[in-house]
Amino acid sequence: MSENKSQQNSVIVESIDQEGRGVARIEGKVIFIEGALTGEMVSYSSYRKKPSFELAQVTQIHKSSAMRVQPKCAHFGVCGGCSMQHLDARAQVAVKQRILEDSLWHIGKVKAETMLRPIYGQAWGYRERARLSVRHVIKKGKTLVGFHEKRSSYVADMQHCEILAPKIAGLLPLLAELISGLSIRDRLPQIEVAVGEHVDALVLRVMDPPSGEDEAALRAFADLHEIQFWLQSGGYDSIIPFHPLDAPALTYSLPEFGITMPFAPSEFTQVNSALNRVMISRAMRLLDPQPGERIADFFCGLGNFTLPIARSGAQVLGIEGSAALVERARQNAATNGLAGNAKFAAMNLFEMTEAGFTQLGSFDKLLIDPPRDGALELVKSLGGENAPRRIVYVSCNPATLARDAQVLVQIHGYTLKAAGVMNMFPHTSHVESIALFERM
Ligand SMILES: C[S@@+](CC[C@H](N)C(=O)[O-])C[C@H]1O[C@@H](n2cnc3c(N)ncnc32)[C@H](O)[C@@H]1O
């Protein structure tokens, strides 16, 4: 870029948005600049221009932020997996806390009485669940295994990943080499990763069955690197273990509650098991379940919060949309000796009504942990007389948390007692948070 042009579009960055982009304004137009940090003076190049905003990439930094750090990953900027590695790790959490507070205020018109101290976890190598893409690129003469490039359907040419569990990160180039030698290398578009305590499972999506030679190569790789391959020939229900067949079950444990959770590689589990433990501890402290109480755990998955609640002696009903996860949750309750006070039901919670909620009976407290879309219909249904007095809401999307908080506070009369961020996904823009609502 010429000196003149770079001077022309240099701006001061005012803040960072939900996706980790710097936000600047020129004559009322908002410019979202990837790679720019608050307080920096930068030049940028726009890749999309609209009347009210532009999407851009930083091209030059004229005045750098004190919070800027050297990204650890060689693929940062190309790989779409992380967007915040150029920002100091503690500053990332401060940004996420501000995004949470801003969302609550600007979207939900609510403010927490107390902001909880953020929960930090390990900064690197934390990601134990991932969906890796695979592409055999004839032009490059090799197979790529990794995340997608930023804003692209291309697979990033990754030799390593700093946020993936270290063992899996180290296998990326070896997996690429393995797959490039298979007869079905063009028919294997994806690998699902599930790291367990005693085994790491890699689910290969295979559009055609592997040949005998392919099978031998997969077996040798699994034995050498001590992983378990699974094959997926169609939908999720087609996933079957391939090799070794006598591998231990995938599990994670919650030692504070004496709980072990077996799971299948297709089933939802939190991506960061270390932070999951701390998150459950915080959720339990806020919920404070007591023997004799009746509690519901909505969007309960395989019972990640349900079983710790049951361990307190409370009666808990876990509700979840996936029948397979409900079945898994029931088995997990039985395995952990908690079947007496943890019950489960399958239900589409996006269709909850006040009458439907009343039919479930009355609850002292609720835990709600919805997907990104939030839990609008569920929170709308909480207006009746038997509405619970305490709700702990775990969220992976501050915008839907804020929207639902507005319903709870302004329509149903709850108070937002506390809220805080939990850094489940360091270096990415994902904001995981927790909020406590109470009603007199
Ligand atoms: C963020 S996960 C939380 C799971 C669980 N609480 C945990 O910590 O592992 C959200 C859960 O909501 C479930 N879900 C998604 N849409 C749903 C719906 N419409 N009704 C009920 N459950 C749904 C998913 O299957 C998933 O288990």
PDBQT file of the ligand as one rigid body, heavy atoms in Angstrom, charges set to zero:
ROOT
HETATM    1  C1  LIG A 501     -24.599 -26.322  25.540  1.00  0.00    +0.000 C 
HETATM    2  S1  LIG A 501     -25.151 -27.984  25.429  1.00  0.00    +0.000 S 
HETATM    3  C2  LIG A 501     -25.223 -28.360  27.149  1.00  0.00    +0.000 C 
HETATM    4  C3  LIG A 501     -25.272 -29.798  27.511  1.00  0.00    +0.000 C 
HETATM    5  C4  LIG A 501     -24.998 -30.127  28.969  1.00  0.00    +0.000 C 
HETATM    6  N1  LIG A 501     -25.642 -29.215  29.887  1.00  0.00    +0.000 N 
HETATM    7  C5  LIG A 501     -23.505 -30.170  29.234  1.00  0.00    +0.000 C 
HETATM    8  O1  LIG A 501     -22.990 -29.327  29.989  1.00  0.00    +0.000 OA
HETATM    9  O2  LIG A 501     -22.836 -31.074  28.708  1.00  0.00    +0.000 OA
HETATM   10  C6  LIG A 501     -26.804 -27.760  24.946  1.00  0.00    +0.000 C 
HETATM   11  C7  LIG A 501     -27.656 -28.995  24.900  1.00  0.00    +0.000 C 
HETATM   12  O3  LIG A 501     -28.939 -28.598  24.402  1.00  0.00    +0.000 OA
HETATM   13  C8  LIG A 501     -29.475 -29.652  23.632  1.00  0.00    +0.000 C 
HETATM   14  N2  LIG A 501     -30.492 -29.067  22.763  1.00  0.00    +0.000 N 
HETATM   15  C9  LIG A 501     -30.319 -28.369  21.616  1.00  0.00    +0.000 A 
HETATM   16  N3  LIG A 501     -31.506 -27.972  21.123  1.00  0.00    +0.000 NA
HETATM   17  C10 LIG A 501     -32.457 -28.424  21.975  1.00  0.00    +0.000 A 
HETATM   18  C11 LIG A 501     -33.865 -28.311  22.026  1.00  0.00    +0.000 A 
HETATM   19  N4  LIG A 501     -34.545 -27.657  21.064  1.00  0.00    +0.000 N 
HETATM   20  N5  LIG A 501     -34.530 -28.863  23.054  1.00  0.00    +0.000 NA
HETATM   21  C12 LIG A 501     -33.858 -29.513  24.024  1.00  0.00    +0.000 A 
HETATM   22  N6  LIG A 501     -32.517 -29.655  24.040  1.00  0.00    +0.000 NA
HETATM   23  C13 LIG A 501     -31.820 -29.110  23.021  1.00  0.00    +0.000 A 
HETATM   24  C14 LIG A 501     -28.267 -30.242  22.918  1.00  0.00    +0.000 C 
HETATM   25  O4  LIG A 501     -28.522 -31.581  22.534  1.00  0.00    +0.000 OA
HETATM   26  C15 LIG A 501     -27.186 -30.120  23.988  1.00  0.00    +0.000 C 
HETATM   27  O5  LIG A 501     -27.109 -31.302  24.743  1.00  0.00    +0.000 OA
ENDROOT
TORSDOF 0
